Amino acid sequence: MESAKPRNKPLKRPSQARARFTVEAIYEAFVRILRQRGWNGVTTRAVALETGVAVGTLYEYFPSKEALLSGYVRHQLDLLLQRLEREVVLATGVDWQTRVRRLVRLSCGHSPEQARPFFDTELMELERLIAEPWHHQRVYQEVAGKWREAVAACSDMPRQPRPESIDALFVAVWGGRRYGLTAQLTAQQVEAWLLEMEELCCARILMETARAEAETAPQVST
């Protein structure tokens, strides 16, 4: 008789402060064990022991290590969306170039304040265990939507780019960062790439502004 396939989705999300603190500690332990022992070394029992909680308590949220991985990835994505909202969309006193550069850098998980990994080679390789096509579509809609909000917040931008242009820049940045993980770029290479992406996004926005102005400029008859 075949064993039942483990549930690969969290059972619930923490709602109270104490529960949120417990789940945060579980995620911290999960990352430590993953780093030290690899995916094969991750077990729900090991995570519970590392966290200092009962296995039953962990099972209330995560019935399997796949569910723990799924919950962690979703949690990190939620944190990213919150940071983009707080530090890019709602940021005050910054010009549009600074806002766009910050958007690029934070979207790539490149921030000294980010203690736990989001863009990570091992985590990306483990996606196949939990991700279905609709998961990727949902992430695209959420993060690309945040990019549109961030650009719309640039009140000092000469001209707002088309939504299609914003989406294309997002795909270029997001996809490039993921490929950088596959190619195992060094930290120095990632930093150089980020600087180029910041310049590319700003230049593309200015290019579209110039093109729009040229199209609306009165034609001079000869």
Backbone hydrogen bonds, N-H to C=O, Kabsch-Sander energy under -0.5 kcal/mol:
donor,donor_aa,acceptor,acceptor_aa,energy
11,L,61,Y,-2.8
12,K,61,Y,-0.5
20,R,16,Q,-2.6
21,F,17,A,-2.3
22,T,18,R,-2.0
23,V,19,A,-2.5
24,E,20,R,-2.3
25,A,21,F,-2.1
26,I,22,T,-2.0
27,Y,23,V,-2.4
28,E,24,E,-2.2
29,A,25,A,-2.2
30,F,26,I,-2.6
31,V,27,Y,-2.4
32,R,28,E,-2.1
33,I,29,A,-2.5
34,L,30,F,-2.4
35,R,31,V,-2.3
36,Q,32,R,-2.2
37,R,33,I,-3.3
38,G,33,I,-0.6
38,G,34,L,-1.4
41,G,38,G,-0.9
42,V,39,W,-1.5
43,T,41,G,-0.5
47,V,43,T,-2.3
48,A,44,T,-2.3
49,L,45,R,-2.6
50,E,46,A,-2.4
51,T,47,V,-2.3
52,G,48,A,-2.3
53,V,48,A,-2.0
58,L,54,A,-1.9
59,Y,55,V,-2.4
60,E,56,G,-1.0
60,E,57,T,-0.5
61,Y,58,L,-1.5
62,F,58,L,-3.2
67,A,7,R,-0.6
68,L,64,S,-1.7
69,L,65,K,-2.3
70,S,66,E,-2.5
71,G,67,A,-2.6
72,Y,68,L,-2.4
73,V,69,L,-2.5
74,R,70,S,-2.2
75,H,71,G,-2.4
76,Q,72,Y,-2.6
77,L,73,V,-2.1
78,D,74,R,-2.4
79,L,75,H,-2.1
80,L,76,Q,-2.0
81,L,77,L,-2.6
82,Q,78,D,-2.2
83,R,79,L,-2.3
84,L,80,L,-2.5
85,E,81,L,-2.0
86,R,82,Q,-2.6
87,E,83,R,-3.4
88,V,84,L,-1.4
89,V,84,L,-2.6
90,L,85,E,-2.4
99,R,95,D,-2.1
100,V,96,W,-2.5
101,R,97,Q,-2.5
102,R,98,T,-2.3
103,L,99,R,-2.2
104,V,100,V,-2.3
105,R,101,R,-2.3
106,L,102,R,-2.7
107,S,103,L,-2.0
108,C,104,V,-1.1
109,G,106,L,-1.9
110,H,105,R,-2.1
111,S,109,G,-1.1
114,Q,111,S,-1.7
115,A,113,E,-1.3
120,D,118,F,-0.8
124,M,120,D,-2.5
125,E,121,T,-2.0
126,L,122,E,-1.4
127,E,123,L,-0.5
127,E,124,M,-1.0
128,R,125,E,-0.6
129,L,126,L,-2.0
130,I,127,E,-1.8
131,A,127,E,-3.5
135,H,132,E,-1.5
136,H,132,E,-1.3
137,Q,133,P,-2.0
138,R,134,W,-2.1
139,V,135,H,-2.3
140,Y,136,H,-2.5
141,Q,137,Q,-2.4
142,E,138,R,-2.4
143,V,139,V,-2.8
144,A,140,Y,-2.5
145,G,141,Q,-1.5
146,K,142,E,-1.5
147,W,143,V,-1.9
148,R,144,A,-2.0
149,E,145,G,-2.0
150,A,146,K,-2.3
151,V,147,W,-2.5
152,A,148,R,-2.4
153,A,149,E,-1.4
154,C,151,V,-1.6
155,S,153,A,-1.9
157,M,154,C,-1.6
165,S,162,R,-0.6
166,I,162,R,-1.8
167,D,163,P,-2.5
168,A,164,E,-2.0
169,L,165,S,-2.2
170,F,166,I,-2.4
171,V,167,D,-2.4
172,A,168,A,-2.2
173,V,169,L,-2.4
174,W,170,F,-3.2
175,G,171,V,-2.6
176,G,172,A,-1.6
177,R,173,V,-2.2
178,R,174,W,-1.8
179,Y,175,G,-2.3
180,G,176,G,-2.1
181,L,177,R,-1.1
182,T,178,R,-1.6
183,A,179,Y,-2.7
184,Q,181,L,-0.7
185,L,180,G,-2.3
190,V,186,T,-2.5
191,E,187,A,-2.2
192,A,188,Q,-2.2
193,W,189,Q,-2.4
194,L,190,V,-2.7
195,L,191,E,-2.1
196,E,192,A,-1.8
197,M,193,W,-2.4
198,E,194,L,-2.5
199,E,195,L,-2.1
200,L,196,E,-2.8
201,C,197,M,-2.6
202,C,198,E,-2.0
203,A,199,E,-2.8
204,R,200,L,-2.6
205,I,201,C,-1.9
206,L,202,C,-2.0
207,M,203,A,-2.4
208,E,204,R,-2.1
209,T,205,I,-1.9
210,A,206,L,-2.5
211,R,207,M,-2.3
212,A,208,E,-2.4
213,E,209,T,-2.3
214,A,210,A,-2.1
215,E,211,R,-2.0
216,T,212,A,-1.5
217,A,213,E,-0.9
221,S,219,Q,-0.6
